[in-house]
Amino acid sequence: MSKPQPLRLTPTESHGDALFFERRRAARRRASGRVTAVCRDAADPEGPQRLVAMQLQDLSDTGVGATAQEPVSVGSSITLFFPPHGNEPGFDLTGTVVRCRSIDDKHQLGIALSQAGAKLAG
């Protein structure tokens, strides 16, 4: 079992998007670290939840980019658990999976955050 890595944000560096039709409403910040997520499939909202380990890619006030070893269905509700680190408390963010693309042996996820999780702590 690997030791949890701290969440790392690069607040001074916002990476711009190369696409002219970019529709993001908030600037993204690069992020690294692992989080655990609980997903509930949109096709079966009463079905079982499942745990998914994710590697963060970027964060904004409205969304999260991450990669996972297994796919997560678009429309699935998701809760991301950010572990405490040092004196900083942990926190949770909730949202909906809006994109899942297979790239090599991983799955790139786009997660739109709900209003309750729209502002990141700190």
C-alpha positions as CSV (number, residue, x, y, z in Angstrom):
1,M,0.0,0.0,0.0
2,S,1.5,3.3,-1.0
3,K,1.7,6.3,1.3
4,P,-0.8,9.1,0.4
5,Q,0.8,11.9,-1.5
6,P,0.0,15.5,-0.6
7,L,-2.2,17.5,-2.9
8,R,-0.1,19.9,-4.9
9,L,-1.5,22.9,-6.6
10,T,0.3,25.4,-8.8
11,P,-1.7,28.6,-8.1
12,T,0.6,30.9,-10.0
13,E,0.5,28.9,-13.1
14,S,-2.8,28.7,-15.0
15,H,-2.3,26.8,-18.2
16,G,-4.1,28.2,-21.1
17,D,-6.1,26.1,-23.5
18,A,-5.1,25.8,-27.1
19,L,-8.6,25.5,-28.5
20,F,-10.3,28.6,-29.6
21,F,-13.7,27.3,-28.7
22,E,-12.8,26.7,-25.0
23,R,-15.9,27.0,-22.8
24,R,-14.4,26.8,-19.3
25,R,-15.7,29.5,-16.9
26,A,-12.9,29.2,-14.4
27,A,-9.1,29.1,-14.7
28,R,-7.6,25.7,-14.2
29,R,-4.7,25.0,-11.9
30,R,-2.4,22.1,-12.3
31,A,-2.7,19.6,-9.5
32,S,-1.0,16.4,-8.6
33,G,-1.8,13.8,-5.9
34,R,-4.1,10.8,-5.5
35,V,-7.7,10.9,-4.3
36,T,-10.3,8.3,-3.7
37,A,-13.7,8.7,-5.3
38,V,-17.1,7.0,-4.7
39,C,-19.1,6.8,-8.0
40,R,-22.8,5.9,-8.6
41,D,-23.7,5.0,-12.1
42,A,-26.2,7.3,-13.7
43,A,-27.9,4.4,-15.5
44,D,-28.6,2.7,-12.1
45,P,-29.0,5.4,-9.4
46,E,-30.2,2.8,-6.9
47,G,-27.4,0.4,-7.6
48,P,-24.2,-0.1,-5.7
49,Q,-21.5,2.5,-5.3
50,R,-17.9,1.8,-6.2
51,L,-14.5,3.1,-5.2
52,V,-12.2,4.4,-7.8
53,A,-8.6,5.6,-7.2
54,M,-7.7,8.7,-9.3
55,Q,-4.7,10.8,-10.1
56,L,-5.4,14.5,-10.2
57,Q,-4.4,16.5,-13.3
58,D,-6.0,19.9,-12.8
59,L,-8.6,21.7,-10.6
60,S,-10.7,24.8,-11.0
61,D,-13.6,26.3,-9.0
62,T,-16.0,24.5,-11.4
63,G,-14.3,21.2,-12.2
64,V,-11.6,18.5,-11.8
65,G,-9.5,16.7,-14.3
66,A,-8.2,13.3,-13.3
67,T,-7.1,9.9,-14.6
68,A,-8.3,6.5,-13.4
69,Q,-7.4,2.9,-14.2
70,E,-11.0,2.0,-14.9
71,P,-13.7,3.9,-16.8
72,V,-16.5,5.8,-15.1
73,S,-19.8,6.3,-17.0
74,V,-20.6,9.9,-18.2
75,G,-23.5,11.2,-16.0
76,S,-22.3,9.3,-12.9
77,S,-22.5,11.1,-9.6
78,I,-19.1,11.2,-7.9
79,T,-17.6,12.3,-4.6
80,L,-13.9,13.0,-4.4
81,F,-12.2,12.6,-1.0
82,F,-9.2,14.8,-0.4
83,P,-7.2,13.4,2.5
84,P,-5.8,15.6,5.3
85,H,-2.2,16.6,5.0
86,G,-0.2,18.1,7.9
87,N,-2.3,20.8,9.6
88,E,-4.6,21.0,6.7
89,P,-8.0,19.2,7.1
90,G,-9.3,16.9,4.4
91,F,-12.3,17.9,2.4
92,D,-14.8,16.3,-0.1
93,L,-16.0,17.6,-3.5
94,T,-19.1,16.3,-5.3
95,G,-20.0,16.5,-8.9
96,T,-20.9,14.7,-12.1
97,V,-18.7,12.9,-14.7
98,V,-19.0,14.9,-17.9
99,R,-16.2,13.2,-19.9
100,C,-14.4,9.8,-19.9
101,R,-11.8,9.2,-22.6
102,S,-9.7,6.1,-22.9
103,I,-6.0,7.0,-23.5
104,D,-3.6,4.1,-23.6
105,D,-4.3,2.1,-20.5
106,K,-5.9,4.9,-18.5
107,H,-9.2,6.9,-18.6
108,Q,-9.1,10.6,-18.6
109,L,-12.1,12.1,-16.6
110,G,-13.7,15.5,-16.6
111,I,-15.8,16.2,-13.5
112,A,-18.2,19.1,-13.2
113,L,-18.5,20.1,-9.6
114,S,-21.8,20.8,-8.0
115,Q,-22.6,24.1,-6.3
116,A,-21.8,22.6,-2.9
117,G,-18.3,21.9,-4.0
118,A,-17.7,24.8,-6.4
119,K,-15.2,26.8,-4.3
120,L,-12.0,25.0,-3.3
121,A,-10.8,25.5,0.2
122,G,-7.8,27.8,0.4
